[in-house]
Amino acid sequence: MPTSMRRTAAVFTLPLALAVLATPAGAAAHSALAPARPAGLPTPITAANAKTALDALLVAEPRPMTGYSRAKFPHWSGQGEACDSREVVLERDGQDVQRDDQCRATAGSWYSEYDGRTLTAASQVDIDHIVPLANAWRSGADTWTTAMRKAFANDLQNPQLIAVSAASNRSKGDQNPAQWKPTLRSYWCTYSRAWVDIKQRYALAVTAPEKTALTEMLETCPADGARRGR
């Protein structure tokens, strides 16, 4: 397990231990036996904050694709111990993931938030960039340095990378929310919050139709904006 993943595990272990101590003995025993839920996508900003951030984003026509190449966004960079960004997300988002000595996932299961499918082989899973690389290019990343584009393409700290079914990821392609939305409407809240979160963190523009679609998707969030979507 990469050092970063060991640190994440430590963060979640302490609150869990405190919760067990604070519950009745029977409930504590049940909690201890219950399987741990995958960490999943880092929690995006709340719906209220996303609405505010969306209003502040630059609205502009897409920039030209001149010069674009996925190679200009070096992705799946090494994360230590033979693991790359893809393998880290596979472990983070999966259940009972087993890996070989090259950090490749050899077993496990993954729930695809986009379409509700449960996948039992890593070959069925894609790691999606919530804001696609080509969309970022058209939104302002064409002016970034290669180092900035690499950070964007491998962002494990913010809600940018998620394990989903290969079919849903390839259906999405590089489309924005005006052109494609997750099949599961119940995930629209989390998806739109994450999209706006990433766009505002990286100072990327939105198109007018994109902003309209995001506004509509944010309206599906509960009043407190806290639900994660699953």
C-alpha positions as CSV (number, residue, x, y, z in Angstrom):
1,M,0.0,0.0,0.0
2,P,1.4,3.5,-0.9
3,T,2.4,5.8,1.9
4,S,-0.4,8.2,1.0
5,M,-3.0,5.4,1.3
6,R,-1.5,4.3,4.7
7,R,-2.0,7.9,5.9
8,T,-5.6,7.9,4.7
9,A,-6.3,4.7,6.5
10,A,-4.9,6.2,9.7
11,V,-7.2,9.2,9.4
12,F,-10.3,7.0,9.1
13,T,-9.2,4.5,11.8
14,L,-9.2,6.9,14.8
15,P,-12.7,8.3,14.3
16,L,-14.0,4.7,13.9
17,A,-12.3,3.6,17.1
18,L,-13.8,6.6,19.0
19,A,-17.3,5.8,17.6
20,V,-17.0,2.2,18.7
21,L,-16.1,3.2,22.2
22,A,-19.1,5.6,22.3
23,T,-21.7,2.9,21.3
24,P,-23.3,0.1,23.2
25,A,-21.4,-3.2,23.3
26,G,-23.7,-4.9,20.9
27,A,-23.6,-2.1,18.4
28,A,-19.9,-1.8,18.7
29,A,-19.4,-5.5,17.9
30,H,-21.7,-5.2,14.9
31,S,-19.8,-2.1,13.7
32,A,-16.5,-3.9,14.0
33,L,-17.7,-6.7,11.9
34,A,-19.3,-4.6,9.2
35,P,-17.2,-4.2,6.0
36,A,-15.5,-0.8,5.6
37,R,-17.0,1.3,2.9
38,P,-14.6,2.5,0.2
39,A,-13.4,6.1,0.7
40,G,-14.6,7.0,-2.7
41,L,-14.5,10.4,-4.4
42,P,-13.1,13.2,-2.1
43,T,-16.1,15.1,-0.8
44,P,-16.8,18.2,-3.1
45,I,-18.0,21.6,-1.9
46,T,-21.6,21.9,-0.7
47,A,-24.4,22.7,-3.0
48,A,-24.7,26.2,-1.6
49,N,-21.0,26.9,-2.1
50,A,-21.1,25.3,-5.5
51,K,-23.9,27.7,-6.6
52,T,-21.8,30.6,-5.4
53,A,-18.7,29.4,-7.1
54,L,-20.6,28.7,-10.3
55,D,-21.9,32.3,-10.4
56,A,-18.3,33.5,-10.1
57,L,-16.9,31.4,-12.9
58,L,-16.0,33.0,-16.2
59,V,-18.6,32.2,-18.9
60,A,-16.9,32.0,-22.3
61,E,-17.0,30.2,-25.6
62,P,-14.8,27.1,-25.8
63,R,-11.2,27.8,-26.7
64,P,-9.9,26.0,-29.8
65,M,-8.4,22.5,-29.6
66,T,-5.4,23.7,-31.6
67,G,-2.3,21.9,-30.2
68,Y,-4.3,19.6,-27.8
69,S,-2.9,16.2,-27.0
70,R,-3.5,13.9,-24.0
71,A,0.3,13.7,-23.7
72,K,0.3,17.3,-22.6
73,F,-1.5,16.2,-19.5
74,P,0.9,13.5,-18.1
75,H,-1.5,11.2,-16.3
76,W,-1.3,8.1,-14.2
77,S,1.9,9.4,-12.6
78,G,3.8,7.3,-10.1
79,Q,2.6,7.5,-6.5
80,G,5.3,5.2,-4.9
81,E,5.7,1.5,-4.4
82,A,5.1,0.8,-8.1
83,C,1.6,2.3,-7.9
84,D,0.3,5.0,-10.2
85,S,-2.7,7.3,-9.9
86,R,-5.0,4.8,-11.6
87,E,-4.1,2.0,-9.1
88,V,-4.5,4.3,-6.1
89,V,-8.0,5.3,-7.2
90,L,-8.9,1.6,-7.9
91,E,-8.0,0.7,-4.3
92,R,-9.6,3.8,-2.9
93,D,-12.9,3.3,-4.6
94,G,-13.0,-0.5,-4.6
95,Q,-14.1,-3.2,-2.1
96,D,-11.7,-6.0,-1.0
97,V,-9.2,-4.9,-3.6
98,Q,-6.1,-7.2,-4.0
99,R,-3.0,-6.2,-5.8
100,D,0.1,-8.0,-7.2
101,D,3.7,-6.9,-6.6
102,Q,3.4,-4.4,-9.5
103,C,0.4,-2.7,-7.8
104,R,-2.1,-4.0,-10.4
105,A,-5.5,-4.8,-9.1
106,T,-6.1,-8.5,-9.4
107,A,-9.4,-8.8,-7.5
108,G,-12.1,-6.7,-5.9
109,S,-15.4,-5.1,-6.8
110,W,-16.3,-1.5,-7.8
111,Y,-19.6,0.3,-7.7
112,S,-20.0,2.7,-10.7
113,E,-21.7,5.9,-9.4
114,Y,-22.6,7.0,-12.9
115,D,-24.7,4.0,-13.9
116,G,-25.2,1.9,-10.8
117,R,-23.3,-1.1,-12.1
118,T,-21.2,-3.3,-9.8
119,L,-18.0,-4.4,-11.5
120,T,-15.9,-7.4,-10.5
121,A,-12.8,-7.0,-12.7
122,A,-10.4,-4.0,-12.9
123,S,-10.5,-4.3,-16.7
124,Q,-14.2,-3.3,-16.6
125,V,-13.2,-0.1,-14.6
126,D,-12.1,3.3,-16.0
127,I,-10.7,6.1,-13.9
128,D,-12.7,9.2,-15.1
129,H,-11.5,12.7,-14.8
130,I,-14.7,14.5,-13.6
131,V,-13.6,17.5,-15.7
132,P,-12.1,15.8,-18.8
133,L,-8.7,16.8,-20.0
134,A,-10.0,18.1,-23.4
135,N,-12.7,20.1,-21.7
136,A,-10.0,21.6,-19.4
137,W,-8.0,22.5,-22.5
138,R,-11.0,24.3,-24.0
139,S,-11.6,26.0,-20.7
140,G,-8.2,27.5,-20.2
141,A,-5.7,24.8,-19.6
142,D,-4.2,25.4,-23.0
143,T,-2.3,28.3,-21.3
144,W,-1.0,26.1,-18.4
145,T,2.5,24.7,-17.9
146,T,3.0,21.0,-18.3
147,A,3.5,20.7,-14.5
148,M,0.1,22.3,-13.9
149,R,-1.6,20.0,-16.4
150,K,0.1,17.0,-14.7
151,A,-1.2,18.1,-11.3
152,F,-4.7,18.4,-12.8
153,A,-4.6,15.0,-14.4
154,N,-3.4,13.2,-11.2
155,D,-5.3,15.2,-8.6
156,L,-6.0,12.7,-5.8
157,Q,-6.8,15.3,-3.1
158,N,-9.8,17.0,-4.8
159,P,-12.9,15.5,-6.4
160,Q,-11.4,15.0,-9.9
161,L,-10.7,11.2,-10.2
162,I,-13.3,8.5,-9.8
163,A,-13.6,4.8,-10.7
164,V,-16.6,4.1,-12.9
165,S,-17.7,1.6,-15.5
166,A,-15.7,1.7,-18.7
167,A,-19.0,2.0,-20.6
168,S,-20.1,5.1,-18.8
169,N,-16.7,6.8,-19.0
170,R,-16.5,6.2,-22.8
171,S,-20.1,7.4,-23.2
172,K,-19.2,10.6,-21.5
173,G,-15.9,11.2,-23.4
174,D,-14.9,14.9,-23.1
175,Q,-18.5,16.2,-22.9
176,N,-19.6,18.8,-20.4
177,P,-22.8,18.5,-18.3
178,A,-24.9,20.2,-21.0
179,Q,-24.0,17.3,-23.3
180,W,-23.8,14.3,-20.9
181,K,-25.0,13.5,-17.4
182,P,-24.7,10.4,-15.3
183,T,-27.4,7.9,-16.0
184,L,-28.3,7.8,-12.3
185,R,-30.1,11.1,-11.5
186,S,-29.4,10.4,-7.9
187,Y,-25.7,11.2,-8.6
188,W,-26.3,14.5,-10.3
189,C,-25.9,16.4,-7.0
190,T,-22.5,15.1,-6.3
191,Y,-21.4,15.2,-9.9
192,S,-22.3,18.9,-10.4
193,R,-20.8,19.8,-7.1
194,A,-17.6,18.1,-8.0
195,W,-17.5,19.6,-11.5
196,V,-17.9,23.1,-10.1
197,D,-15.4,22.4,-7.4
198,I,-12.7,21.5,-9.9
199,K,-13.5,24.3,-12.3
200,Q,-13.2,26.9,-9.5
201,R,-10.1,25.4,-8.0
202,Y,-8.3,25.5,-11.4
203,A,-9.9,28.8,-12.6
204,L,-11.5,27.2,-15.6
205,A,-14.3,28.8,-17.6
206,V,-17.7,27.3,-18.4
207,T,-19.9,27.8,-21.4
208,A,-23.4,29.3,-21.1
209,P,-25.2,25.9,-21.7
210,E,-22.8,24.2,-19.3
211,K,-23.7,26.7,-16.6
212,T,-27.4,26.2,-17.2
213,A,-27.0,22.4,-16.9
214,L,-25.0,22.7,-13.7
215,T,-27.5,25.0,-12.2
216,E,-30.3,22.5,-12.9
217,M,-28.3,19.6,-11.5
218,L,-27.5,21.5,-8.3
219,E,-31.2,21.9,-7.8
220,T,-31.4,18.1,-7.3
221,C,-29.3,18.5,-4.1
222,P,-31.1,18.3,-0.7
223,A,-31.4,21.5,1.2
224,D,-28.2,21.0,3.3
225,G,-26.2,19.9,0.2
226,A,-24.4,17.3,2.2
227,R,-25.5,14.1,0.6
228,R,-22.7,12.3,-1.3
229,G,-24.9,10.7,-3.9
230,R,-24.9,7.0,-3.0
